[in-house]
Amino acid sequence: MDLLDILLILLSGAGLLHGMFFAVYLFFFNNKRTLPNLLLGLILIVMAFRIGKSVLLYFSKELESQFIFAGLSLLLLIGPLLRWYTSAMTKPGFKVRRANFSEIIPFALVFITSFFVPNEWLNENNTKSVVVFASCIIFIYLHLACYIFIAGRTVWYVVKGYSRASLTKAQTTVLQWLKLMLIGFVIIWVSYVFNIIEDKVPYIVGPIVYAVVIYYLSYRAFILKINRSDGSVFDTSEKTKLFRQLKKIVVEQKLYLESTISLASISKLIDKNMQQTSEIINQTAKQNFNDFINFYRVQEAKKLLLSDKEQKFTIASVAFDTGFSSLSSFNSAFKKFEGATPSSYRNRSNIVEPN
C-alpha cells in the first residue's frame, strides 16, 4: 500500500467516522430528540456502512459476494429514510406509520437474498450473473434517484405554498438545509453512478465525495442549528392560535400605546421566546413586530386626529400619546398604512391644527 492509498483511506475513513459520530450525537447527546433527528441519524449510519463497503472493496478485491450485495442493498433503505426525513421536517405531526414500512420491502428482499449469493456471481465470465448483477445495480440506483426526486418535490411544494416574504426565519432555515442535503445526495449519487465506469472514474471517488459532502453538511447543520428544528415550524394552526391569543391581549389592554413595549415583553405574554414570537407574528400577520404594533397605534391616532374633542392636541402630541417615540417614526408609520401624512389626513376633515 503506497502513500496515496494511505491518504485515500484516511480521508474516506475520516468522513465515515465523522458521519457516525454525528449520528451518535443526534441519538444520545442532542437535547431535542425528535423524529427528524432520529431519521437523520439513521441515514448517516446507513450511509456510513454503505461507504465502508466501498472502501473495503477498493482496497480488498477478495470480499465475499454476500458482503458486497448487502452493502448495495443499503441504498434501498436510504431512499425511504430520506423521504421520511424530508416529510418530518416539513409536515407538522408527521409520523412513520405501519403503511410506510412497505417502502423498505425492496431493501429487505435484496438484503436477505444477499446471504444466498454465491461468489461465482461476481465472475465476469459468467454471462448470466453479470446480467443479474448489472440489473440489480441499475434498479438500486434508479430506486435511490426516484426517492431523491420525491424528497425534492416535497420541498418544492412547500416552497411553492409560501411567498418569500411570508416565510419565517425557522422555515427558511429548514428549507435551506433540506435543499443543501438533497444537493449533497445528488452529488453522492452521481459520483457512484460514475463509479460504474471504473476505467475512467476510480471507485474510491465515491467515498471521498461522501467524506467531503458529509463534512460540509455537518458544518452547515451546526451553523443552522438544524437539530433544533422539525415540522412544527410549519404548523400554522398552532401559530394562528397563539397569534390570536397575543393579539387579543395587545388590543384589549391597549399595550400598543406603551412606548416601552418590546418583542421581549409580549413574548412573555404567550410564554415563548423572542424568536418564536417573531415567527408567529411574521407568519400569521404577515408583518414584522414593529408593523404589527404600529398598525394599532395608527388606528388609535386616526381617532384622535378626527376627534373634535382632541383637536387641541398637536400632531406631535398625538404621536407620543399613541406610543411613538418620535414624530418622524409616527409620520413614516402613518404614511405606510394610510398613504398620507397625519397632517393631510387631518385636513381632509377640515380640522385645522392649532398653533
N, C-alpha and C positions, 0 to 999 in steps of 0.2 A: 504493500500500500504506500503510494508516494505522498508527498506533501499536499498536493492538490486534493487528493481523495480525503485526506485527514481534514482539510479545511471544509470540504463539502459536507462531510458527515457531521462536523461540529456545527456548521451553520444550520443544516436541516434539522439536526437533533435538538439544537437550542430552540428553534421555532416550535418543535413538537413539545418540548418540556414547558416552554412558555405558555402554550395553549392549555396544557394540563394544569399548570399552577393557577392560571386564570379561572379554569373550571372549578378547581378546589376552593378558590376564594369565593366564587359565586355560591357554591354549595354550603360551605361551612362558616365562612368569616364575614359574609355580607350581612349587614343589619336588616336589609329588606329582602326576605326570602319569598319571592313571588314566582308565579308560574313562568313568566318570561325569563327570569334569571335561571330557573331550573332548566328550561329548554335550551338556553344559550350554553349553559354548562355541558349539557348532553351533546350538543352539536360540536363543541370543542373537543370533548373526549372521543367521540366517534371519528372526527377528523384526525385526531392525533393517532389513533390506531390505524387509520387508513394511510396516513403519511408514513407511519412506522413500517408498514408493509412495503411501501415503495422504497424506503431507504434500505431495508434489508434485501429487497430484490435486486437493487442496483449493485450492492456490494457483495451479494452472495447469489450465484446463479443456481444454487442447488436447493432452493426452497421447495418444500413439499407442495404439490398442486392444491392440496386441501387448504393450506395456509393462504395461497395466492387467491383462490376463489373466495375464501371467507373475507379477505381484505377487500376484494372488489364488491362483495355484497353490501358492505357498509355504506357505499354510495347510495344504495336503495333506501337506506334509513335516514340519510342526511336530508333528502328532499322533503319527506313529510315533517321532520323536525323543523326545518326551515319555514315551511308553510305555517305550521302551528305557532312558531315563534312570532312570525310577522303578524298573524291574526291576534295573538295575545298582546302585542304591542300597539295595536290599532283598534281593537274592538273591546269595549268595556265588558267585563264579566265573562270573557271567553274562557271556556274550559275544554280540555281534551276529553271528549266523551267516548263511550264504548264504540260507537259507529266509526269514529276517527281511526281506531286501531286497524280497520280493514285496509288502511293505506300502507301498512307495513307488511302486508301479506307477501308482496314480491320479495322483500328483504328476507323474510322468514323462510320462504321456499328456497331461494338461492343459497342462503346461509346453511340450511340443513343439508341441501344437496351437495354442498362443497365438501362435506365429510366423506362422501362416497365417490369423489372424483379420483380416478387412478392417475398416477404420474404419466402414463402413456398419453394422456390427453394433451400434454404440453409438447408432445413430439411433433416437430414441424413436418415430418414426413408422413404423418397420419392426416390425410386429407379431411376425413370426417370430423376429427377432433378439432382441426383448425377452423372449420366452418362453424362448429358449435361454439368454440371459444370466441371467435370473432363476432358471432351473432349475439352472444351473451354480453360482450363488451359494448357493442353498439346499443343494445337495449338499455344497459345500465346508464350509459352516458346520456342517451336521449331522455331517460326517465328523470335524471337529475336536471337536465335542461328544461324539461316541462315544469318541474316544481319551482325552479328559479323564475321562470316566466310567470307562473301562478302567483308566487310571492310578490313579484314586481307589479303585477296587475292589481293586487290588493293595495299596495302602497299608492299606485296611480289613482285608484278610485277614491282613496282618502284625500289625496291632494286635490283631485278634481272637485270634491264636495266642499272644499273651503277656498275662499279667496285668500290671497296672500296677506291681506290686511287683517283678516279675521282670525288667523292662526295665532294661538298663544305661544309664548316662549317655549313651554314644555312640549307642545305639539310640534313646533318647528324642530326642536331638538330630536324628538323621536323620529320624525320623517327624515331628517338629515342623516341620522345614524343608520336607519334602515336602507337608505339609498347607498351609503358607503359600504354597508355589509353586503348588499346584493352585487354591487360592482366588484367587491373582493371575491365573491363566489364565482362571478363570471370569469374573472381573471384566472382563478384556480382551475375552473372547468376548461377554459381554452388551453391552458398550459398542459393539462393532462390529455386533452384530445390531440395536441401536437406530439405528445409522447408516443402516440401510435406510430408516427413516422420517426422511429427511433434513429434512423440513419442521419436525420437532419437535426433533430432535437433530442439531446440526451435525456434519459429517463429521470435523472436526478434533478432536472429543471423543475419538475412538479413540486417536490418537497421544498426546494429553495424558494420558489414563488410563494408557496404556502407560508414559509417562515417569514418572508418579507410582509405579506398581507396580514398575517396574524399579529406581527409586531405593530404595524400601523393601526390596525383596528383596535388593539388593546390600548394604544396611546389615545386614540380618539374617544374610546369608551370612557377612559379616565377623565379626559378633558370635558366631555359632555355629561359626565356623571350618569351614564345611561342605566346603571344598575338601580337607580332610584326611580326610574320611570316604568310605567306599564300602560295598559289600555285605558286606565281610569282617566287619563288626561283628555280622552275624547268623550268622556261621559257627560254629555250636555244636560241630561236630565238632573243629575245631582248638582251641577253648576247652576242650572236655572233655579233650582230650589234655594240654593244658598244666596244667589243674587237677589231673589225676591225678598228673602229674609233681610238681607243687608239694605236693600232699597227702602223697605218698609220702615226700618229703624231710622235711617238717614232722613227720610222725607217727613215721617210723622213727628220726629223730635226736632226737625229742622237743624240737624247737625251741620248742614252745609253753610249755615250762617256764621259758624265759628271760624275765624281766620286761622286758628291753630289746628284745624282738622288735618289729619295726615293719613297716609296709607297704613301706617303702623297702628294708629288709633282705631280705625274702622276694622282692621284685621282682627283685633281683639273681640269685636262685637260678634263675629261668627266663628271665633276660635280657630283661625287659620293664620299661617304666616303671611308675610307681605307678598311673596311671590305667588302663592296660591290665590290670594285675594285679587291681585293684579290680573291673574289669568281669568278668574271668574268674571271680572268686570270687562276685560278685553273681549272675551268670547261671547258673553251674553248680551252686554250693552253695545258691543262694537265700538267702544270708546276706551280711552285710557282713563286713569284715575282723575286727572285734572279736568278733563272734559266732562266726566260723569258728575263731578261736584259743581263745576262752573255752569252746567246746564240749568241746575235747580237755582243757582244764585241769580242767573239771568232772568229766570221766570219770576223770581221774587222782586228783582229790580224793576221789571216791567210794570208790576202792580204799583210800586212806589212812584214810578215816573208818571203814571197816568192818573194817580190819585190826587184829587183836589186838596185833600187834607194834608198831603205830603209835599205839595208843590213848593212849599217854603224851603225845602231842602235842595241844596245844590247837587249836581251830578256826582261831585266828589263825595259828598256825604252819603248819597245812595250807594255808591261803590263800597265804601267802608262799612256801611250798615248791613250790606249783604255778604260780607265776608271776604271781599277782595282786599289784598294788601297794598294795592297801588291803583291809581287812576288809569295808568296805561294798560295794566293787565285786565281791568274792567272793560275798557274800550275795545281791546282785542277780542275778549271773550264774547262781548255783546255783538260785535260785528260778525263774528264767526257763526253765531247761532241765529241772528236776526237779519243779517245782511245790511245793517245800518248802524251808525253810531248811536249812543244813547241820546245825544242832542237832537239828531234828526228824528229819532223815534218819538221823543217828547214833543217836538214841533209839529208832528202830524196831528196832534190833538189840540194844537193851538195853545199850548201851555208855555208861557214864557218863563224861562228860568230867571229867578231873582238874582239881583246883583249881590 
